[in-house]
Amino acid sequence: MVVLCNRPTYEFTAFQELHERSVTLLEGSAISSEDLVTAHAEKARAILLLADRFTTDAHQEDLSILFQVWACKGYTSNVPLYVQTLRQSTVTQIRPFLDPSQDIVVSLEQTRYRLLALSAVCPGATTLLGNLLRSSDVQPLSVLENKPAPRRWLRSYIDGCADQFCEALLPEHLAGRAFRDVASWLFTTSGLVLIGIVEEGKWPRLRLNPGCAQLPRGCQVLVIGQSEVEVCEALQRPYFGRPSPRGRGAMGAAKPRQAPAASPGEAAAHAAPSGAPAPPDPSPAPSGNECSSPEGCSVVEAVKRTALTEHIILAGSEPSFCPFVRYLRRACSDPHTPIVVLHPTRPLELCEGGVEEAGPVQWVQGSAAEPWALSAAGAGRARALVYLAKDTRPVRSAQATGSSPALVRSTREAVLEDADALLACYGVGEESGARLTHTVVELLFTTSIEFLQPGLLLRGVDFGDVGSRDVRGVPRRSWALRASQQAASVAAGLTEWQANPYYCAGRVTVPALMDAFLCSNFVNRGLPRETLAELAGDGPSGGTGGAALLQIPVPPEHRGKPYGVLFHNLLAEQGLICLGLLREKSETPSSRLPYVVTNPAASAILEETDRVFVLRQPNQDA
């Protein structure tokens, strides 16, 4: 790999020195023809043009990318060009200069909005997709004998992180068979999940869950599995027709996955149902235009706050409201879902009909970091709260800015900006009471996730800290437990931010998640971009039913039964493909934060409080 850049940071220089055999650093610019000649760009496998996410001016940065595209295309037209821009509007300017048969362009802005909108209507979607897009080399328990043993819920979460989106060529003996039948057969024999097909051509076309459509000869299939080798081997097995719903591991599976074994104490907690339905919010609903703020709050729109329920609260960066609402409306199956904007100033364009597809919108004056404002916005009765970060972020340190006072000051403001997002996440937990309202906050810095700690402020949560804080020289038990879980996750092959309980619950997104998504686009020819578009209801075949990725409760007749039975029954009866579960921690009843399990073992026993991630067919009602 050859990296062509101007004035590399000290961190990147140190990284290059550690990987000097595989990474070569050249100081220069892709705009310069001389530098392209020095880098032998015409012989490259691909050219990646990446916008600087740390810039203070997104417009100028995208213009720089546009000039780099012109320079590279003027020098060579045979090398695939992978382009990342900051704003979606720049994609329209760049696309005419790209070859659609080989070049890829991805917008960071569009990726953020699609992912956040999908997570607002489908809690945990960011974690489910983020783990599938970021390949993790998960280590089995046999090699972790000297490491702290993770809890059963954490082991299930870690095992799910080993799965990823894999693309493979459809074998000849499966051509012409119904997609639904092959999906059921593949899950039964190998535990893999067939989710779609990719028809090759000048423009590859992705079709997620085409139902009973016949698989075309020579197409690529999109499968959830641990590796492409595993997927190819599974597809080559003899096909025996539609299997009976006996679950994963039946009919000759080579290596069926097993649900993590529970300790004696956990087994006792797991034997009983994981809990009754959450009680209603004990806090009284505000009437009329009453507000608990000492200064009052402004409500504009015809929707009365007394009637608000299952609404979506929008907070954070005002410039992001209008473009995000467009993606949110496409993801919502109900176009009349109320949206409450919680912001200190009234967003005129959004509230006065500047966005045609915005639908019912009302404004509550205040900040998501203020408890009274959350109460005024009805956070305890809301479907979700989304906190949007700023679309640009200053550079990370004064050293990188050349000690410019203005940039140093803006960097400090950017760091403090995450404080409001963290307070919003904590505040919703306090306001929502026993029923934990789903929240997804967007952080500017990945390291800020360290300050999201379960049990720090959430009401009613007890991790055994009673009395431990009175002993000097002894850390809190919750801190020790979290540290041991993080160590076990890192030893198993995950990153530290992936092991954070708030990320496991799908309640936070970090910049590192965006990096993983963009890198996956470059490796997989833009397929993750098309997959996210279809899942968020923003793709060409998404129809008008909202997001293709849904979340449903476990049907009463399947509670206490294996996950594999549910997989086959939903596929056969409703045409839904199960992708995973959002589960409560039954071995830790005091914890209200759930966790995502991607493609669990068929032997996993379903609980009353489980929520199932399912992939619907295009134009199928949500």
N, C-alpha and C positions, 0 to 999 in steps of 0.2 A: 504494500500500500504506500502510495506517495501522497503526502499532504502538502499542498501548496497554499501558503498563507503569509500574511504580513505580520511581523512583530508577535510571534507566539508568546503565550503566557508562560510563566515559570512552571506552572503545573503541567502544561502540555509538553514542555521541553523535558521535564523529568520523566513523564510518561514515555516519551519517545526514546529516551536513553534506556529505559527498562526493556523496551521492545525494539531495539535497534535492528534486529535481524529481520523483522517483518514490517517496520514502519520507517519510512524515509521522510525527513523533513526538508522542504525547500522553501526558502523565503522568496515570496513573489506574489503574483496575482494572476488569476485566470483571465483577466482582461488583457494581459500582455501576451502578444503572440510569441515573443522571445521566451517567456516563461513556459508557455505551452510546449514549445519545441524542446526546452530543457527537460521537461517532465515526460517527454515522449507520449503526449496525449493521444496521438494517432494509433498507438499500439495498446492502449488501455482496454481492459475488459469493460469498463464503464467509467463515467465521469460523474461525480456527485457534487452538486452545487448547493451548499447549505447556508441559509440565512442565519445571521447572528441573533439569537434569542435575547442576548444581553444588551441589545442596542437601545438607545433612548429615542430613536426616530425610526419607526417601522417603514415609513414611506421612503426614506433615503436608502434604507437597507434593501428593500425590494427593488428599487431602481438599480442598485449595484448588481443584484442577481440578474436583472434583465440584461444589463450590459455584458455580464459574464456569459449568458446564454448566446448572445449575438457573437461574442468572440469565439466561443467553442464551436458553434455551428459554422462560423466562417472558416475555421481551421480544419475541422473534420466533420463529416456527416455520417460516418459509418459506426461511430462509437455511441452506444446508448447513453442518453443524458438523463440523470435523475436529479430533479430540481425540487428544493424545498423553499417555499415562500412563507412570509409571516401573515400576509393578508390574502383573503380570498379574491379580492378584486384584481390582484396582480396575476392570478392564474389566467384570467381572461386575456390579459395582455400578452402573456408568454405563450399560451397554447398554440397560436398560429405559426410559431416558429419551430415547433416540435413535431417529430415524426410519431404519430400515434401508435405505430406498430412496434416501436422500440423505446420511446422516451416516456418518462413518468414525471408528473408534476403533482406535488402534494402541498396543501395549504395548512399551516399550523392552526390558523383561526378556525377553519372548517372542521378540522379534526377535533379541536376542543369542544366546539358547540355541539357537534353530533354526539360525542361521548357523554357530555354533561346532560344533554336533553334525554338521551336514552336512559341514563342513570336516574333521572328525575321520575320517569314513569315506570322504571324497572329497577328497584333497589338492588344494589350489588353488581349491576352490569359492568361498571368500570373495573371492578376486581376480576370478574369472570373473563372479560375480553383482554384486560391487561395481562393476566397470567397466561392466557392462551397465545398472546402475541410475543411475550417474552419467554423464550425457551430457557428452562431451568434444568440443569443436570442434577436431578434429585437423587440423593444417595439412599439406598435401602437401609433398614434398621440394622442389618447385619454388620455394616461398616461403622456404625455409630455406637459401638459397645462402650466406649470410654467417654461418651458425651452425655449431657443431661437428657434424660428420657422425656420427650414432649408429651403433653397431655393428648388424650385421644382425639379431641377436636382439632388440635394443632397438627397431629399426624395426618388426619384426613385432609386438612387444608394443604399441607405440604405435598401429599401424594397427588392432589389435583393440579398442583403447579407443574408437574412433570408433563402434562398434556399440552399440546400445541396444535395449531392449524397445519395440516400436512396436505400436500397436493401430490397426486399420483395418477398414472395413466390407467384407464379402465381396461382390465383384461378382456380378451375376446370372448370368453365364455360367459361374461356378464352383460355383454351388449344386447340390447333389445328387451331386457327384463325391466320390470316395474321398479322405479326408484324406491318405493315404500317397501317392497319385498326384499330388495337387496340390503336396505338399511336395517331391517329386522334380522336378516341372516347374519350380517356383519357383526351386529352387537352380540348376538347369541354365540357365535363361534370365537370371537376375539375380544369383545368388550369395546370395540371402536365404534364411533358415532359418525355415520355418513350424513352430512348436512347439506351438500349441494354438488352441482356439476359446473364445470368451466368449459364452455364450448370455444375451441380455438378458432381463430380467424384473424382478419386484419385488426379487429377489435375484440379481444376475448370477452365473452359474455358470461357473467356469473348468475346462476339460478339457484337460489336457496330453497330447499324443501319443495321440489316440484311435484310432490304427491305421487300419483299413479302414473306419471309420465314415463315413457320408456327411455332407458339410458342409451344415448346415441353412440355408435361405434367410433372409437378413436378419441373420445372426450377425456378430459381430466376430471377427477373427482376430488372434492374437498372433504377431508376426514379429520376428526379430532382423535389424535393418538400421540404416542410419545416420540415417534420418529418416523420418517418416511420409509425407512427399511422395514419397520414393524408393519406399516400400512401396506406396503407392496407385498410382503409375505402373506398377510391376512387375505388380501384380495385374490391371491393365486390359489387359495384352497378350493376344493371342489364345492360347487354350489348344489345344494340339495333341496331347493324349493323353500316355500314359506315355512319357517320353524314354528313350533309351539312355544308359547310364552313361558319358558322355563328359566329365563334369566341368564346372565353372563356366566360363563364357565361350563355350560352344557354343550353337548354335541361336539366334543373334541377340541375345546379351547386349549391352546398351547400353554399359556401362562395366565390363568384367570387371576384378577386382582381380588384381594381379600380386604374386607373392612378391618380397620385397625382394632386390635384386641384391647379391651378395656381392663383396667385394673379392678380388683375386687370392689373398691369403694365406688369407682365410676360405674361398674356394672349394676350396682344396686340403684344408683340414680337413674341409669338408663332403662331399667326394667319398667319403671312407671312412666306414664305419659309425661311429656316434658312441661306440661302446664296447661291451665285452662285459658280460654280466650281472655285477652287483656280487658280489664275493666274500663268503663268509659272515663273520660277525662274528668277528674273531680273539680277542676276549676270552673267557675261559672262563666258562661259566655257573655261577652259584653253586649249591651243592648244599645240600639240606635247608634249614635255617634259618640258614646262615652269613651273616655280614654284615661288610662291610669297615669299618663305623663303629667307632670306638674305644669307643663307648658301647653298641653293639649296636642291633638294630632289632626291632620287634615285628611278627609276621605272624599274623593271625587269619583264619581260614577254612580250608576243607578243601583248597583248591587249592594244590599244591606249587609253589614258585617254580622248581623244576627243569623243570616241565612248561609254564611260561609262555612263550608265543610268540604273536606277532600280537595282543597284548593292548593295551588303551588305558589310558594313565596319566593320572590326573586330579590336578591340583595347583592351588594358589592359595587362593581365598577359600572357607572351609568352609561358610558359609551358602548358597552357590550350588551345592553338590554335589548335594543331593537333587533340587531342581527340574531341574537340568541333566541328571542321569542319566535322567530320564523321557524327555526329548527325544532323548537319545543312543540309548536302547533302540529308539525308534521309527525312528530313522535306520539302525540296524544291520540288515542282512539276516539275520544269525545272532544269535538272542536269547541264545545262550550265550557270546558273546564276553567273555572275562574283563576285568574292570575293576580296576585297581590304584590305590588312593587313596594319594598320597604327601603326607603332612601331618605336622606335629610332634605333633598330638594325634589320638586315635582318634575319627572321626566316628561317634558312637554310633547315631544314627538310621539311617544308611546301612548300617553294618556289622552291625547287629542286626535287620535285616529290616523296618525302619520304612518302606522304600519297596518295595512289593510287586513292582513290575516291574523292580527293580534287577538281578536275576540274580546271577551269581557275582561277588562283590566281595571284595577282600582289601586290607588296610591295611599299608603300609610306613611306619615312623616316619622322619621326616626332611623335608627341604625340597628343592624342585626346584632351588634355587640351590646345593646341596651335591653335589659330584661323587660322593661315596661313596653318597649316597642314590639318585642316578640309577642307579648301578651295581646297588644292591640291588633297585631296582624293575625291573631288566632293560630299561633304556632302549634298549640296543643291539639288542634283539630285539623291541621293541614295534612295534605298528602305527602308533601316534600318541601324542603327549603333548599334552594340552590344559591350558593355564594360564588359570584364571578370575580376572578382576579383581573388585574389590569392586563391589557393586551400586549404591553411592552414592559420590559424590566430593565432597570439600569444595571451596569456592570457590578460584579460581585464585591470588589474591594477597592480601596483607595489606591493601592499599589498598581492595579490594572488601569486606573483612570489617569495616572500621572499626577496624582495628588491635586486634581482640579477641585476647588472648593464646591462648585456647583454640582459636579457629578458625585462627590463624596456625600453631599447633603441628600441628593436624590437617592443614593444607595441606601442611606440610613432610613429614609422614608419608605423605601421598598421593603426593607426588612420589617419595619413596624407595621406595614400593610397586612402582613400575615397575622398580626395580633388580632385584628378585627375578624378575620376568618376563623381563627381558633376560638375566639370568644363566642362567635355565632354557633360553632359546633357544640361548645359546652352549654351555651345558653338555651339552645333548643332542647338539650337533654334535661335541663332543669324545668323548663316551661312545660314540656310534654307530659311530665309525670310518669305514671305507670306505663302508658302507651308511648313508646319511644318513636317520635316522629322521624321519618327518614330525612337525613341531611347529607348533602354532598357539597363540600367546600373545595375550592381550587386554591392551592398554595403557590406562591411565587418561588419559594425555595424548598427543595426537597428535604433539607435538614430540619425545617420547621415542624415536620411530622413528629419529631422526637418529643414535642411538648404536648402532644395528644396522648394522655395517659388515662386508662380506665380507672374509675374509682376516685379520681382527683376531685371532681365536682358533682358527678352524676348522683342525683338524689336516690336514695334507697339502695345504693350499691355498697356492699361490704366484702372486702377481700381479705378479711382476717386482720385488719389493722388495729383493732381495738386493743389498746394497751401497748402496742409495739412502739408507738411514737413517744411514749413516756420513758422508754429505755434509751439512755444516752449511748452513743457509739454503735447503735444497731440500725441499719437501714429499714425502711418500711418493708413489710412482708410483700406488699403488692409490687414494690420496686424489684425485690429479689426474684419474685416469680416472673415478672416481665423480662428481667435480664436473662434468666435461665431459658425462657422460651425463645428469646431472640438468639441466644447462643446456639440452641438446638436447630433453629431455622437456618442460620448461616452455615452451620456444619452440614446441614442436609442439602445445601446448594442454593438457598434463597438470598436475596439482599436484605439489608436491615429494614428498609422501608416496606418491603413486602410482608414482613413479620409483624408490623404494627397492627394492633387489634382494630383500629379505626379503618385502616386500609383493608384488612380482612373482611370487614363488614360493608365495604363499598361506600364509605362515608367521606372519603377524601381522595383527591387526585394530586399528583406531584409532577413536576417537570420531567423527572426521570421516566415516568410512564409515557409521556409524549415522545421522548427520545426512543424508547423501545418500539413504539408504534411506527415512527418514521423509518427507523432502521429496518423493520420488518417489511415495509413497503418497498424498499430498495432491493431487498433480497428476494422477495416474492412477486416482483413485477407489478406492484400496485394492487395486488389482490386483497390485502387487508383494508385498503381504502374502499374498494368496492363492497367488501363484506360489511364494514361498518355502515356504509350508506344504506345497504339493504336492511340491516338490522334496525337502524334508526328510522326506517320509513321514508328515507330520502333518496332511495335508488329508483332506477327506471321501472322496476317491476314491483315496487312496494305497494302499489294500489293506493287506496284512500282509507285504509283501516288502521293507520298509525304504524307504530313500530312492529317489526316482524318478531322481535324478541320480547316475549311476554313472561309474566310471573303469575302462577296460579297456586292456590292452596292444594294440599294433598286431598283428593277425594276421600270422603269418610270410609268408603269400602276398602281403601288401600292403606289405611293407617295400621301400623303394626305388621305390614307385609313387606316383602323384599322390593327394593327399588327396581330390579329387573322386570318384575311383573307389571309395575306401573309403566315402564318404558314401552313394553310391547302393547299394552292395552291402549294407551293414549295414541300410539302410532296407528294401530289398527282401527280404532273406533272414531278418533277425531282428526287423524292426520297430523298430530303434533309430535315433534322430535324433542325429547328431553335432553338437555345439555348439562344440568347440574342442579344443586340444591342451595338454598339459603337457609341455614339451620341455626337454631339456638343451642347454646352450650349446656346440654343437659347435665353434664358432670359438674357444672358451675352454675347452679340455679340463681345465684345472686347477680350474675352478669346479664346485662340487658343487650349487649352488643352481639349480633349474630356473626356468622362467618360463611364464606362461600366454599362449596365443595364442587369442583369441576369433575364431571363424568365419574361419579362415585361407583363403587363396586355394586354389582347386581345383588349381592347378599346383604347390603346395607339395609337395615330396618327403618322404614319410614315412621316419622313421629307426627303427632297432631299439629305441631307448630311449624313443620317444614313448609317452605315455599319452593316451587319447582320452576326452574328456567325452562321454557319451551320455545320452540321455533315453529311459528305457524306458516301455513302456505300463503303464497301471494293472493291478495283479494279475499282471504278468509277473514271473517269477522273476528275482531280481537275479543 
